[in-house]
Amino acid sequence: MTDDPAAYAWSSAAAHGGYREDALVTPHPAYMALGTTTGERESAYRTLMRELLSDDDLHAIRSYLQQQRALGGEVFKSMVEAKTRRFAGTRPAHRPPRRK
């Protein structure tokens, strides 16, 4: 979507990275776990944002997004299915072959 998440107007990346304040952003527990001080959390978040995703990871993310499915381990998918009452995995793009 963008080369710089902090520059994207609708992203919380600028607030989490310490580039600007945003009263609408409520820190998630995972963000809070990045450090014991605001500076530590912001630095750790900026480091995470600089990491590149592999082509395989990008393909998986795009595939799951296109199918509106949950990307994660089996425990996570089971939790999503239980909460949404919908299938959370991916399915092949085409019909299964006919049985003869």
NUKOL-282011 format. One record per residue: x, y, z of N, C-alpha, C, CB in turn. Coordinates in steps of 0.05 Angstrom, whole numbers, plus 32768, in hexadecimal, padded with zeros to 4 digits. Glycine has a CB too. Example, Ala and Ser with C-alpha at 12.3 -4.5 7.8 and 13.67 -1.06 7.14 Angstrom:
{node {8108; 7F8E; 809C}; {80F6; 7FA6; 809C}; {8108; 7FBE; 809C}; {80E2; 7FA7; 80B5}} {node {8101; 7FD3; 808E}; {8111; 7FEB; 808F}; {8102; 8001; 809D}; {811A; 7FF4; 8072}} 
//
This chain:
{node {8010; 7FE8; 8000}; {8000; 8000; 8000}; {8011; 8019; 8000}; {7FED; 8000; 8018}} {node {8027; 8019; 800F}; {8038; 8030; 8011}; {8054; 8028; 8019}; {802D; 8045; 8025}} {node {8068; 8037; 8010}; {8083; 8032; 8017}; {8089; 803C; 8033}; {8097; 803E; 8003}} {node {807A; 804F; 803D}; {807F; 805B; 8057}; {8064; 805D; 8067}; {808B; 8078; 8054}} {node {805F; 8049; 8078}; {8045; 8049; 8086}; {8041; 8062; 8097}; {8045; 8030; 8098}} {node {8056; 806E; 80A1}; {8054; 8086; 80B2}; {8049; 809E; 80A1}; {806E; 808D; 80BF}} {node {804D; 809D; 8087}; {8044; 80B3; 8076}; {8027; 80AF; 806D}; {8056; 80B5; 805D}} {node {801C; 8098; 8072}; {8000; 8092; 8069}; {7FED; 809E; 807E}; {7FFB; 8074; 8067}} {node {7FDB; 80B0; 8075}; {7FCA; 80BF; 8087}; {7FB9; 80AE; 8099}; {7FB8; 80D1; 8077}} {node {7FB0; 8097; 8091}; {7F9E; 8087; 80A1}; {7FAC; 8071; 80B1}; {7F89; 807A; 808F}} {node {7FC6; 8073; 80B3}; {7FD5; 805F; 80C2}; {7FDD; 806A; 80DD}; {7FEF; 8057; 80B2}} {node {7FDE; 8058; 80F1}; {7FE7; 8060; 810B}; {8006; 805E; 810E}; {7FDA; 804E; 8121}} {node {8013; 8057; 80F8}; {8030; 8054; 80F9}; {803F; 806D; 8102}; {803B; 804B; 80DE}} {node {8036; 8084; 80F9}; {8044; 809D; 8101}; {8042; 80A2; 811F}; {8038; 80B5; 80F2}} {node {802B; 809B; 812A}; {8027; 809F; 8147}; {8038; 808A; 8157}; {8009; 809C; 814F}} {node {8037; 8071; 814E}; {8046; 805C; 815C}; {8064; 8060; 8159}; {803E; 8041; 8151}} {node {806D; 806B; 8143}; {808A; 8070; 813E}; {8094; 8089; 814B}; {808F; 8070; 8121}} {node {8082; 8099; 8157}; {808B; 80B1; 8164}; {808E; 80C9; 8151}; {80A4; 80AD; 8172}} {node {8083; 80C7; 8139}; {8086; 80DD; 8126}; {8071; 80F3; 812A}; {8083; 80D3; 810A}} {node {805A; 80EC; 8135}; {8045; 80FF; 813B}; {8033; 80F4; 8150}; {8034; 8107; 8121}} {node {8025; 8106; 815E}; {8011; 80FD; 8172}; {7FF6; 80FA; 8164}; {800F; 8112; 818A}} {node {7FE7; 80E7; 816E}; {7FCC; 80E2; 8163}; {7FBA; 80D9; 817A}; {7FCD; 80CC; 814D}} {node {7FA8; 80EB; 8181}; {7F96; 80E6; 8198}; {7F83; 80CE; 8193}; {7F86; 80FF; 819E}} {node {7F80; 80C6; 817A}; {7F6E; 80B0; 8173}; {7F7B; 8095; 8177}; {7F64; 80B3; 8157}} {node {7F95; 8094; 817A}; {7FA3; 807A; 817C}; {7FA4; 8072; 819A}; {7FC0; 807D; 8171}} {node {7F9B; 8059; 819E}; {7F9D; 804D; 81B9}; {7FB1; 8036; 81B6}; {7F81; 8042; 81C3}} {node {7FC7; 8037; 81C5}; {7FDC; 8023; 81C3}; {7FD1; 8007; 81C9}; {7FF3; 8029; 81D5}} {node {7FD7; 7FF4; 81B7}; {7FD1; 7FD8; 81BA}; {7FE4; 7FCB; 81CE}; {7FD1; 7FC9; 819F}} {node {7FDC; 7FB7; 81DD}; {7FEF; 7FA9; 81EF}; {8008; 7F9F; 81E1}; {7FE0; 7F92; 81FD}} {node {8006; 7F97; 81C8}; {801E; 7F8D; 81BA}; {8031; 7FA4; 81B6}; {8016; 7F81; 819F}} {node {8027; 7FBC; 81B0}; {8038; 7FD4; 81AD}; {8045; 7FDB; 81C8}; {8028; 7FEC; 81A2}} {node {8035; 7FDA; 81DD}; {803F; 7FE1; 81F8}; {8055; 7FCD; 8201}; {8028; 7FE0; 820D}} {node {8054; 7FB5; 81F7}; {8068; 7FA1; 81FE}; {8083; 7FA5; 81F0}; {805E; 7F85; 81F7}} {node {8084; 7FB8; 81DD}; {809D; 7FBD; 81CE}; {80B3; 7FCA; 81DF}; {8098; 7FCE; 81B6}} {node {80AB; 7FD6; 81F6}; {80BF; 7FE3; 8207}; {80B2; 7FED; 8220}; {80CD; 7FF9; 81F8}} {node {80C3; 7FF6; 8233}; {80B8; 8000; 824D}; {80B4; 801E; 824C}; {80CB; 7FF9; 8263}} {node {80C0; 802C; 8239}; {80BC; 8049; 8237}; {80B0; 804F; 821B}; {80D6; 8058; 823C}} {node {80A6; 8067; 8219}; {809B; 8070; 81FF}; {80B1; 806F; 81EA}; {808F; 808C; 8201}} {node {80C9; 8079; 81F0}; {80DF; 807A; 81DD}; {80E7; 805E; 81D4}; {80F7; 8087; 81EA}} {node {80E8; 804B; 81E7}; {80EF; 802F; 81DF}; {80DA; 8023; 81CD}; {80F1; 801E; 81F9}} {node {80C1; 8028; 81D3}; {80AB; 801D; 81C2}; {80AD; 8029; 81A6}; {8090; 8023; 81CE}} {node {80B0; 8044; 81A4}; {80B2; 8051; 818A}; {80C9; 8047; 817A}; {80B4; 806F; 818E}} {node {80E0; 8044; 8186}; {80F8; 803A; 8179}; {80F4; 801D; 816F}; {8110; 803B; 818B}} {node {80E9; 800C; 8180}; {80E4; 7FF0; 8178}; {80D0; 7FEF; 8161}; {80DA; 7FE0; 8190}} {node {80BB; 8000; 8162}; {80A7; 8001; 814D}; {80B3; 800A; 8132}; {8090; 8014; 8155}} {node {80C4; 801E; 8133}; {80D1; 8028; 811A}; {80E3; 8011; 810F}; {80E2; 8041; 8120}} {node {80F0; 8002; 8120}; {8101; 7FEC; 8117}; {80F0; 7FD7; 8109}; {8110; 7FDF; 812E}} {node {80D9; 7FD1; 8115}; {80C6; 7FBD; 8108}; {80BD; 7FC7; 80ED}; {80AF; 7FB8; 811B}} {node {80B7; 7FE0; 80EB}; {80AD; 7FEB; 80D2}; {80C2; 7FEB; 80BB}; {80A2; 8008; 80D6}} {node {80DB; 7FEA; 80C3}; {80F1; 7FEA; 80AF}; {80F6; 7FCE; 80A4}; {810A; 7FF6; 80BA}} {node {80EC; 7FB9; 80B2}; {80F1; 7F9E; 80A9}; {80E2; 7F99; 808F}; {80E9; 7F8A; 80BF}} {node {80EF; 7F8B; 807D}; {80E2; 7F85; 8063}; {80D4; 7F6A; 8066}; {80F7; 7F84; 804C}} {node {80BD; 7F68; 8058}; {80AF; 7F4E; 8057}; {80B9; 7F3F; 803E}; {8090; 7F53; 8055}} {node {80BB; 7F25; 8041}; {80C3; 7F14; 802A}; {80AD; 7F14; 8016}; {80CA; 7EF7; 8034}} {node {80B4; 7F0C; 7FFD}; {80A0; 7F0A; 7FE8}; {808A; 7EF6; 7FF0}; {80AD; 7F02; 7FCD}} {node {8093; 7EE0; 7FFD}; {807F; 7ECB; 8005}; {806C; 7ED7; 801A}; {808E; 7EB3; 8011}} {node {8076; 7EE6; 802D}; {8064; 7EF2; 8041}; {8051; 7F06; 8034}; {8075; 7F01; 8057}} {node {805B; 7F17; 8021}; {8049; 7F2A; 8013}; {8034; 7F1B; 8004}; {805A; 7F3B; 8000}} {node {803B; 7F05; 7FF6}; {8028; 7EF6; 7FE7}; {8012; 7EEA; 7FF9}; {8036; 7EDF; 7FD7}} {node {801B; 7EDF; 8011}; {8008; 7ED4; 8023}; {7FF5; 7EEA; 802E}; {8016; 7EC6; 803B}} {node {7FFF; 7F00; 8036}; {7FEF; 7F16; 8040}; {7FDA; 7F1E; 802B}; {8000; 7F2E; 8048}} {node {7FE3; 7F23; 8012}; {7FD1; 7F2B; 7FFD}; {7FBC; 7F16; 7FF7}; {7FE0; 7F32; 7FE3}} {node {7FC4; 7EFD; 7FF7}; {7FB1; 7EE7; 7FF1}; {7F9B; 7EE6; 8007}; {7FC0; 7ECC; 7FF0}} {node {7FA3; 7EE8; 8020}; {7F90; 7EE6; 8036}; {7F7E; 7EFF; 8036}; {7F9E; 7EE4; 8050}} {node {7F89; 7F16; 8030}; {7F79; 7F2F; 802F}; {7F64; 7F2D; 8019}; {7F8B; 7F47; 802B}} {node {7F6C; 7F23; 8001}; {7F5A; 7F21; 7FEB}; {7F43; 7F0F; 7FF1}; {7F68; 7F17; 7FD2}} {node {7F48; 7EFA; 8000}; {7F33; 7EE7; 8008}; {7F25; 7EEE; 8022}; {7F3F; 7ECB; 800A}} {node {7F2E; 7F04; 802E}; {7F23; 7F0D; 8048}; {7F25; 7EF7; 805D}; {7F06; 7F17; 8045}} {node {7F3D; 7EEB; 805F}; {7F42; 7ED6; 8072}; {7F57; 7EDD; 8086}; {7F4A; 7EBC; 8063}} {node {7F58; 7ECF; 809C}; {7F6C; 7ED4; 80B1}; {7F86; 7EC7; 80AA}; {7F62; 7ECA; 80CC}} {node {7F9C; 7ED6; 80AD}; {7FB7; 7ECB; 80A8}; {7FC4; 7EC7; 80C3}; {7FC8; 7EDF; 8096}} {node {7FCB; 7EAF; 80C9}; {7FD7; 7EA9; 80E3}; {7FD7; 7E8B; 80E8}; {7FC8; 7EB7; 80FA}} {node {7FDF; 7E83; 80FF}; {7FE0; 7E67; 8107}; {7FC5; 7E5B; 810B}; {7FF1; 7E63; 811F}} {node {7FC4; 7E41; 810F}; {7FAB; 7E33; 8112}; {7F9B; 7E3C; 812B}; {7FB0; 7E15; 8114}} {node {7FA9; 7E42; 8141}; {7F9C; 7E4B; 8159}; {7F8E; 7E66; 8154}; {7FB0; 7E4E; 8171}} {node {7F9D; 7E78; 8146}; {7F91; 7E92; 813F}; {7F79; 7E8F; 812C}; {7FA7; 7EA4; 8131}} {node {7F7C; 7E7E; 8118}; {7F65; 7E7A; 8105}; {7F4D; 7E6E; 8114}; {7F6E; 7E67; 80EE}} {node {7F52; 7E5C; 8126}; {7F3C; 7E51; 8136}; {7F2E; 7E66; 8147}; {7F46; 7E3A; 8148}} {node {7F3D; 7E78; 8152}; {7F32; 7E8D; 8162}; {7F21; 7EA0; 8151}; {7F48; 7E9D; 8170}} {node {7F2C; 7EA7; 8139}; {7F1D; 7EB8; 8126}; {7F03; 7EAA; 811E}; {7F2E; 7EBF; 810E}} {node {7F04; 7E91; 8117}; {7EEC; 7E82; 810F}; {7ED8; 7E81; 8125}; {7EF4; 7E66; 8106}} {node {7EE1; 7E7D; 813E}; {7ECE; 7E7C; 8154}; {7EC0; 7E97; 8159}; {7EDC; 7E73; 816E}} {node {7ED0; 7EAD; 8156}; {7EC5; 7EC7; 815B}; {7EB3; 7ED1; 8144}; {7EDB; 7EDB; 8160}} {node {7EBB; 7ECA; 812C}; {7EAC; 7ED5; 8115}; {7E97; 7EC1; 810A}; {7EBF; 7EDC; 80FE}} {node {7E9A; 7EA8; 8112}; {7E89; 7E92; 8108}; {7E8B; 7E90; 80E9}; {7E6C; 7E97; 8110}} {node {7EA3; 7E95; 80DF}; {7EA9; 7E93; 80C3}; {7EC3; 7E84; 80BF}; {7EAB; 7EAF; 80B6}} {node {7EC6; 7E77; 80A8}; {7EDF; 7E69; 80A1}; {7EF5; 7E7D; 809E}; {7EDC; 7E58; 8087}} {node {7F0C; 7E78; 80AB}; {7F22; 7E8C; 80AC}; {7F39; 7E85; 809A}; {7F2B; 7E90; 80C8}} {node {7F3B; 7E6D; 8090}; {7F51; 7E65; 807F}; {7F4D; 7E6C; 8062}; {7F56; 7E47; 8081}} {node {7F60; 7E64; 8051}; {7F5C; 7E6A; 8034}; {7F54; 7E50; 8026}; {7F77; 7E75; 8028}} {node {7F48; 7E54; 800F}; {7F3F; 7E3D; 7FFF}; {7F4C; 7E40; 7FE3}; {7F20; 7E3C; 7FFD}} {node {7F4E; 7E2B; 7FD4}; {7F59; 7E2D; 7FB9}; {7F47; 7E40; 7FA9}; {7F5B; 7E11; 7FAC}} {node {7F54; 7E4C; 7F95}; {7F45; 7E60; 7F85}; {7F31; 7E54; 7F72}; {7F59; 7E70; 7F74}} {node {7F33; 7E3B; 7F6C}; {7F21; 7E2E; 7F58}; {7F10; 7E18; 7F65}; {7F30; 7E24; 7F40}} {node {7EFC; 7E10; 7F56}; {7EEC; 7DF9; 7F60}; {7EFC; 7DE0; 7F61}; {7ED3; 7DF5; 7F4E}} {node {7EF5; 7DCE; 7F73}; {7F03; 7DB4; 7F72}; {7EFC; 7DA5; 7F59}; {7EFC; 7DA3; 7F8C}} {node {7F0D; 7D94; 7F50}; {7F07; 7D85; 7F37}; {7EEF; 7D72; 7F3C}; {7F20; 7D74; 7F2E}} {node {7EE0; 7D6D; 7F26}; {7EC9; 7D5B; 7F28}; {7ED2; 7D3E; 7F2C}; {7EB7; 7D5D; 7F0E}} {node {7EC3; 7D31; 7F3C}; {7EC8; 7D14; 7F40}; {7EBB; 7D05; 7F2A}; {7EBE; 7D0A; 7F5C}} {node {7ECA; 7CF1; 7F20}; {7EBF; 7CE1; 7F0A}; {7EB3; 7CC7; 7F13}; {7ED4; 7CDB; 7EF5}} 
//
